[in-house]
Amino acid sequence: KLRELVRKGWPVENLHLACCTVETGEYHAVLVAEAPDGNAYMLDNRQEGPVNVINLFMLSYKPDIIQAVGGQPEWREWKVSEIHSSR
């Protein structure tokens, strides 16, 4: 998903790998894309399409860590409100 979005012109800095715990208790990786509309969307192979990150808790996903800057090796605690309001 990340490579495809970069190929389509998305800046890699706006694409963050992230980890969370899902409703089954399993640890799971997703991609968070900061969109030009100011929202952030989670792309996850467990979902049919993009999910606005403010809806993570409705899916029983518990955020853990996220890349501080997309494409970089630094990670930080994933606070959904920070990504959603980053623009």
C-alpha positions in Angstrom: 0.0 0.0 0.0 2.8 2.4 0.9 4.7 1.8 -2.4 1.5 2.2 -4.4 0.6 5.5 -2.8 4.2 6.8 -3.3 4.0 5.7 -7.0 0.8 7.7 -7.2 2.5 10.9 -5.9 1.8 10.8 -2.1 4.7 12.3 -0.2 6.4 9.5 1.8 6.5 11.9 4.8 2.7 11.6 5.0 2.7 7.8 5.1 3.3 6.3 8.5 3.7 2.7 9.4 1.9 2.1 12.7 1.3 -0.7 15.1 -1.8 -1.4 17.2 -3.6 -4.2 19.1 -6.8 -5.3 17.3 -10.0 -6.7 18.8 -8.6 -10.2 18.9 -5.7 -9.1 21.1 -3.2 -9.6 18.3 -0.5 -7.1 17.5 -1.0 -5.7 14.0 0.7 -3.3 11.6 -1.2 -0.7 9.5 -0.4 2.2 7.2 -1.6 5.7 8.2 -1.9 8.2 5.4 -2.2 11.9 6.1 -4.5 13.2 3.4 -4.6 16.7 1.8 -8.1 17.2 3.4 -6.4 17.3 6.8 -7.7 13.9 7.9 -5.6 10.8 8.5 -6.8 7.4 7.2 -5.7 3.9 8.2 -5.2 1.4 5.4 -5.4 -2.1 6.7 -5.8 -5.4 5.0 -8.4 -6.3 7.6 -10.8 -3.6 6.4 -12.5 -3.1 3.1 -11.3 0.4 2.5 -9.6 3.4 4.3 -10.8 4.1 7.8 -10.6 7.6 9.3 -8.2 7.2 12.3 -10.8 8.8 14.6 -12.8 5.6 14.1 -10.1 3.2 15.4 -11.7 2.8 18.8 -15.0 1.9 17.2 -13.1 -1.0 15.6 -11.6 -1.9 19.0 -8.1 -1.1 17.7 -5.7 0.2 20.4 -2.9 2.4 18.9 0.6 1.7 20.2 3.5 3.2 18.1 3.8 5.1 14.8 6.6 6.4 12.7 7.4 9.9 13.8 7.9 10.9 10.1 6.9 8.6 7.3 9.8 6.9 5.7 12.1 7.4 8.7 13.2 4.9 11.3 12.2 6.9 14.4 9.0 5.7 16.2 6.9 7.4 18.9 3.7 6.7 20.9 0.7 6.7 18.6 -1.8 9.3 19.8 -4.7 9.3 17.4 -5.6 12.9 18.1 -2.1 14.1 17.2 -2.2 12.5 13.7 -5.8 13.6 13.1 -5.1 17.2 14.0 -1.6 17.4 12.4 -2.8 19.8 9.7 
